Amino acid sequence: MSPSEPGSDRDARGFATRAIHAGQHPDSGSGAVVVPLVQAATFIQKSPGQPGDYEYSRTGNPTRDAVEVNLASLERGFGAVACASGMAAIVMAFDLVPSGGRVVATSDSYGGTYRVGENVLRPRGLDFTWVDTSDAEATIRELDAGAAMLFLETPTNPMLRIADLETLSEAAHRAGAVVVVDNTFMSPYFQRPLELGADIVVHSSTKYLNGHSDGVGGILVARDPEHHERFKYLQNAAGAILSPFESWLLLRSTKTLALRMERHDRNAREIARMLVEHPEVTAVHYPGLPDHPGHELARRQMSGFGGMLSFDVGTMERARRVMEGLRVFHIAESLGGVESLANHPATMTHASVPEPMRRAIGIGDGLVRLSVGIEDIADLRQDLEDALETLG
Ligand SMILES: *Cc1c(COP(=O)(O)O)cnc(C)c1O
């Protein structure tokens, strides 16, 4: 199959094999085993109006094509488009909603999703209803009231709530709504929404897909050829493309996605268990813990629990002391990289969420979110133990 050809869902090989080989053919000229970085804006034509496979890099680029085939294969979609950022991919998905159409969306979605919905798209005639999608009944009630799109994020950030992808996709389809899932937190290694009934998957590839905190990007994967065709059209027409270099970095990264996700998951499980036992910690939110409200559902629809968790130490002052005491974990925004990061949602990632809404979601001033990296678990444990000791 040529790298530009969609339909990679027919590939029967395993995940780790497809991660390394899907869309990635040795260069026919040099024999290089790595897909070349084609850092070119334009391509020659043999005769006027007679382009070869490529003519202009907004329309198509061999390196970007390769990463699109790769991600479509990993998500089990028909085809993918690679975008300049996760937000560019999300805005492209919302383009499927006609003017005046209603979107039912996860209330504790990524803050940027809420911002673009309320401040950019609502003034242009889209209607957004934000619901707690871990409450299936409440979500189905909203869908039955009429919706053009169901937009889900699961698990959510930073409370790690789980939405039932199969039940909600079915209900959305009955209501005539298209289903979009932001799969950034799990990556296709642990969760494949298209296999559970969703129509479209979006990613901030900035996070686990890139995994090295050295590139910003977004991916849209469609199950349906017509959606894929529309996204290809939009990618060329609107132009928020992933650059050849970012595409090349992402191809480098997905090769190790399986290994990285396994290690993120193993480390996070151990950190969660340690925090649950710790006397200074009042609550731990991690879907891998048996008393997490979404635990059983998470076990059914995910094959791992991932590397994200949050925990509460009660007050802003205590959260600050713990975070300042960390030496291996860095205090930073973002997530999903090989390095462990700590974030204080109330003053960092979720500072723009109005306080009453923050409270309603459950984001207290003492909440700390961790993106557990792939360092040695003994060092991560020790780092947290030392930092928590400053509270005693
Ligand atoms: C970061 C993030 C986004 C936005 O992606 P960018 O690449 O920063 O534009 C969207 N959804 C989730 C879940 C994210 O974590």
The ligand as an SDF file (V2000), in Angstrom:
LIG
                    3D

 15 15  0  0  0  0  0  0  0  0999 V2000
   -3.3450   19.4730   25.2040 C   0  0  0  0  0  0  0  0  0  0  0  0
   -4.6960   18.9470   24.9080 C   0  0  0  0  0  0  0  0  0  0  0  0
   -5.4560   19.4590   23.8460 C   0  0  0  0  0  0  0  0  0  0  0  0
   -4.9730   20.6150   22.9810 C   0  0  0  0  0  0  0  0  0  0  0  0
   -3.8860   20.2310   22.2020 O   0  0  0  0  0  0  0  0  0  0  0  0
   -2.7330   21.2440   21.6840 P   0  0  0  0  0  0  0  0  0  0  0  0
   -1.8050   20.3500   20.9710 O   0  0  0  0  0  0  0  0  0  0  0  0
   -2.1480   21.9010   22.9100 O   0  0  0  0  0  0  0  0  0  0  0  0
   -3.4060   22.2370   20.8060 O   0  0  0  0  0  0  0  0  0  0  0  0
   -6.6820   18.8850   23.6000 C   0  0  0  0  0  0  0  0  0  0  0  0
   -7.1650   17.8740   24.3640 N   0  0  0  0  0  0  0  0  0  0  0  0
   -6.4700   17.3670   25.3880 C   0  0  0  0  0  0  0  0  0  0  0  0
   -7.0450   16.2580   26.1950 C   0  0  0  0  0  0  0  0  0  0  0  0
   -5.2170   17.8870   25.7100 C   0  0  0  0  0  0  0  0  0  0  0  0
   -4.5300   17.3860   26.7480 O   0  0  0  0  0  0  0  0  0  0  0  0
  1  2  1  0
  2  3  1  0
  2 14  2  0
  3  4  1  0
  3 10  2  0
  4  5  1  0
  5  6  1  0
  6  7  2  0
  6  8  1  0
  6  9  1  0
 10 11  1  0
 11 12  2  0
 12 13  1  0
 12 14  1  0
 14 15  1  0
M  END
$$$$
